[in-house]
Amino acid sequence: MLLIWFGFTVAQQFRKQPQWLGAVDPGHALFPVSTYFAPNPAAEDIHLLVRHQLTDGATTPWREYPVIQRRSLRQMVWHPGRRAEKALLDLSSDLTSVLRGERREEFVQTSIPYLTLLSVVSHRCPAPEGAERVQFQLVASPGRERTEEPRSILASTFHNLPK
């Protein structure tokens, strides 16, 4: 039985999977997909920038919400902070897909990735005294390769902070 499960799991790793395998396990719960190398590796770093609007109308400077941690040897074995990094990458990828399909602001602002990012900056980013509203921006930078300037993926409008 274990050998059959192993065989199905191996078959699941290929791009062109047998059609019947999708019918047997459509959610990839029985036979996980666990490829070790990304077919399209990330070429950019994603940064989440946040600023606040104060009661007098002034805005604070953009500050980066620290998601990516400096790497250590211990993180080769244990790195729970990687989940936050992966979530940001997934959200930015999903938001980029939404923007490719629809540019209307009201549609983008009701998408799951946008609302998730708004929730993160509204509840997890420390707001200065007198802050009423928050704005976020997703920025892509070339990472270690400093050949290109960072580019903005999306800058949100200002949103009221929860009371």
Secondary structure, 3 states (H helix, E strand, C coil): CHHHHHHHHHHHCCCCCCHHHHHHCCCCCCCCCCCCCCCCCCCCEEEEEEEEEECCCCECCCEEECCCCCCCHHHHCCCCCHHHHHHHHHHHHHHHHHHHHCCCHHHHCCCHHHHHHHHHHHHCCCCCCCEEEEEEEEEEECCCCCCCCCEEEEECCCEECCC
